[in-house]
Amino acid sequence: MDQGKGNMEETVISIRNLHKSFGNNVVLKGFNLDLKRGENLAVLGKSGSGKSVLIKCIIGLLAPDGGTINVLGQSIPDLSQDELDRTRVRIGFLFQSNALYDSMTVKENLEFPMRRHWLSADEKKAEEKIAEALENVGLLHTLNMMPVELSGGMRKRIALARTLILKPDIILYDEPTTGLDPITAREISTLMNNIQKKYNTSSIIISHDMNCIKITADRIIILMNGRAYAEGTYDELVASADPEVKQFFD
């Protein structure tokens, strides 16, 4: 594991005392997190522990009941819709399902975020951005293919290329290797590291795949009972004698 990647001095996401409930179901109760510039931070937790709720709070899809969420110097709960949209341009999101448009070619899928966010780029610049994004994931030859023509691993790579098209400061990965065979999952994990190094991106990785986390994570937070129960590097947590921590690594 390549430690010390990038400049990790600057905090790009800071969460303090985050609370979120749905009726009587208390999901987050005092959760804290800091993501540094250039860092890959994995969030581990059992199903239903609140990982997806956390991500939705970070990008402003859910309003917290209490606490603070600061992303790239902005207090997310306090932003207007226009301000939130502008901040979201700087945050890439890789969906577990890939969320590619089946009726669009690969090229059209990659053009979509540029149109969606009103980026003023002439056609030549747009084509250059698309070519660069596809080269980053090794799939330039798929430009005019349809998603149905691609394997699961290729679709994941195209979804990642689409995430990269706006050159985000932060990438949020939601189960990036789910449904992939072990070899392809390792390739995607390595690709995530390559992107981190090339663009100095800061990432939060939600995953159950311990191999992915071992390859990609500079640091891990275990989300349990609504709080950041434990944190450390992969090696530090593997060595923990705490049975609550050990269950994730056995």
C-alpha positions in Angstrom: 0.0 0.0 0.0 1.5 3.3 -1.1 1.2 5.5 2.0 1.7 9.3 2.0 0.2 9.8 -1.4 -0.5 13.4 -2.3 -0.6 16.4 0.0 -2.8 15.5 2.9 -2.5 18.8 4.8 -5.7 20.4 3.6 -9.1 19.1 4.8 -11.6 19.0 1.9 -14.5 17.4 3.9 -15.1 18.0 7.6 -18.1 16.4 9.4 -18.7 17.0 13.1 -21.4 15.5 15.4 -23.6 14.4 12.5 -27.1 13.2 13.4 -29.7 11.7 11.2 -32.9 9.8 12.0 -35.9 8.5 10.1 -38.7 8.4 12.6 -37.6 6.1 15.4 -34.7 4.7 13.4 -31.5 6.6 14.5 -28.9 6.1 11.8 -26.1 8.6 12.6 -25.6 9.8 16.1 -22.6 12.1 16.5 -20.5 10.9 13.5 -17.2 12.7 12.8 -15.0 12.5 9.7 -12.1 14.4 8.1 -11.0 13.8 4.5 -7.6 15.3 3.5 -6.6 16.5 0.1 -5.2 13.6 -2.0 -6.4 10.9 0.5 -8.4 7.8 -0.2 -10.6 7.2 2.9 -12.7 4.0 3.2 -15.8 3.9 5.3 -16.6 0.4 6.5 -19.8 -0.7 8.1 -22.4 -3.5 8.2 -25.5 -3.2 5.9 -27.9 -0.6 7.2 -25.2 1.1 9.3 -25.7 4.4 7.6 -23.0 4.5 4.9 -25.4 5.5 2.1 -27.1 8.0 4.4 -23.7 9.6 5.1 -23.0 10.0 1.4 -26.4 11.5 0.7 -25.8 14.0 3.5 -22.4 15.0 2.1 -23.9 15.8 -1.3 -27.0 17.5 0.1 -29.6 14.9 -0.9 -30.5 14.5 2.7 -30.6 17.3 5.4 -29.0 16.3 8.7 -30.9 16.6 11.9 -27.8 18.1 13.6 -24.1 18.7 13.2 -22.0 20.3 10.5 -20.9 19.2 7.0 -18.2 21.3 5.4 -17.2 20.4 1.9 -14.5 22.4 0.0 -15.0 25.3 2.4 -18.8 25.3 2.0 -21.4 24.4 4.7 -23.6 22.0 2.7 -26.8 22.3 4.7 -26.7 26.1 4.4 -26.3 26.3 0.6 -29.0 27.5 -1.8 -29.9 25.1 -4.6 -27.7 27.1 -7.1 -24.8 27.1 -4.6 -25.2 23.4 -4.0 -25.3 22.6 -7.8 -22.0 24.6 -8.2 -20.4 22.6 -5.4 -21.6 19.3 -6.8 -19.7 20.0 -10.0 -16.6 19.6 -8.0 -17.7 16.2 -6.5 -17.7 13.1 -8.7 -20.0 10.2 -7.8 -19.5 6.6 -8.9 -22.8 4.8 -8.5 -22.9 1.2 -7.5 -25.2 0.5 -10.5 -22.9 2.6 -12.8 -26.1 4.6 -13.9 -25.1 4.7 -17.6 -27.9 5.6 -20.0 -28.6 2.5 -22.1 -30.0 4.5 -25.0 -26.8 6.6 -25.3 -23.4 5.7 -26.8 -20.3 5.8 -24.6 -19.5 9.2 -26.1 -23.0 10.6 -25.4 -22.8 9.2 -21.8 -19.6 11.2 -21.3 -21.0 14.3 -22.9 -24.0 14.3 -20.6 -22.4 15.7 -17.4 -20.8 18.5 -19.5 -24.2 19.5 -20.8 -25.8 19.0 -17.5 -23.5 21.4 -15.7 -23.5 24.0 -18.5 -19.7 23.9 -19.0 -18.8 26.2 -21.8 -16.6 24.0 -24.0 -16.5 24.0 -27.8 -17.0 20.7 -29.5 -13.2 20.2 -30.0 -12.5 20.8 -26.3 -15.4 18.5 -25.4 -14.0 15.7 -27.6 -10.5 16.2 -26.0 -12.0 15.8 -22.5 -13.9 12.7 -23.6 -10.7 11.2 -25.2 -8.6 12.0 -22.1 -11.2 10.4 -19.7 -11.5 7.2 -21.8 -7.7 7.0 -22.1 -7.5 7.2 -18.3 -9.6 4.0 -18.1 -8.0 2.3 -21.1 -11.2 2.3 -23.2 -10.8 4.8 -26.0 -11.9 2.2 -28.5 -15.4 2.1 -27.0 -16.3 5.6 -28.0 -19.2 4.7 -30.2 -20.3 1.5 -28.5 -23.5 1.1 -26.5 -23.4 0.1 -22.8 -25.1 -3.2 -23.6 -22.0 -4.1 -25.7 -19.7 -3.7 -22.7 -18.8 -6.2 -20.0 -19.5 -5.4 -16.4 -15.9 -4.3 -15.8 -16.0 -2.1 -18.9 -19.2 -0.4 -17.8 -17.7 0.3 -14.4 -14.7 1.9 -16.2 -16.9 4.0 -18.4 -18.9 5.2 -15.4 -15.5 6.2 -13.8 -14.5 8.0 -17.0 -17.8 9.9 -16.8 -17.1 10.8 -13.2 -13.6 12.1 -14.2 -14.9 14.3 -17.1 -15.5 17.3 -14.9 -12.1 16.9 -13.1 -13.7 16.7 -9.7 -11.7 17.6 -6.5 -13.5 14.8 -4.6 -14.8 11.4 -5.8 -17.4 9.4 -3.8 -17.2 5.7 -4.6 -20.3 3.6 -3.7 -19.4 -0.1 -3.7 -17.1 0.3 -6.7 -16.3 -3.4 -7.1 -19.7 -5.0 -6.3 -20.7 -7.6 -8.9 -17.3 -7.8 -10.5 -15.1 -10.9 -10.6 -12.0 -10.8 -8.4 -9.6 -10.0 -11.2 -11.7 -7.2 -12.6 -12.3 -5.9 -9.1 -8.5 -5.7 -8.5 -8.1 -3.8 -11.9 -10.8 -1.3 -10.8 -9.1 -0.8 -7.4 -5.7 -0.2 -9.1 -7.4 2.2 -11.5 -8.8 4.2 -8.5 -5.3 4.5 -7.1 -3.9 5.6 -10.5 -6.6 8.3 -10.7 -5.8 9.5 -7.2 -2.1 9.8 -8.1 -2.6 11.5 -11.4 -5.2 14.1 -10.3 -4.5 14.2 -6.5 -8.2 13.5 -6.0 -9.7 13.0 -2.5 -12.0 10.1 -2.2 -14.5 8.4 0.2 -14.9 4.8 -0.6 -17.9 2.9 0.6 -17.2 -0.8 0.2 -17.6 -4.3 1.6 -14.8 -5.6 -0.6 -11.8 -5.9 1.8 -9.4 -6.5 -1.1 -10.5 -3.2 -2.7 -10.1 -1.4 0.7 -6.7 -3.0 1.3 -5.5 -1.8 -2.2 -7.0 1.7 -2.2 -7.4 3.0 1.4 -4.9 5.3 3.0 -7.1 5.3 6.1 -10.3 3.5 7.2 -13.2 4.6 9.4 -15.5 1.9 10.8 -19.1 3.2 11.1 -20.9 1.5 13.9 -23.9 2.4 16.1 -24.0 5.7 14.2 -20.5 6.8 15.2 -16.9 6.6 13.9 -16.2 3.6 16.1 -12.5 3.1 15.0 -10.1 4.5 12.5 -6.6 3.8 11.2 -4.7 2.2 8.4 -5.6 -1.2 7.1 -2.6 -2.7 8.9 -3.5 -1.0 12.2 -7.0 -2.2 12.2 -6.1 -5.7 11.1 -3.8 -5.8 14.2 -6.6 -4.6 16.5 -7.6 -6.9 19.4 -11.1 -5.3 19.6 -13.6 -8.1 18.5 -15.9 -5.4 17.0 -13.1 -4.3 14.7 -11.7 -7.9 14.1 -15.0 -9.1 12.6 -14.5 -7.0 9.5 -11.1 -8.5 8.8 -11.6 -12.2 9.7 
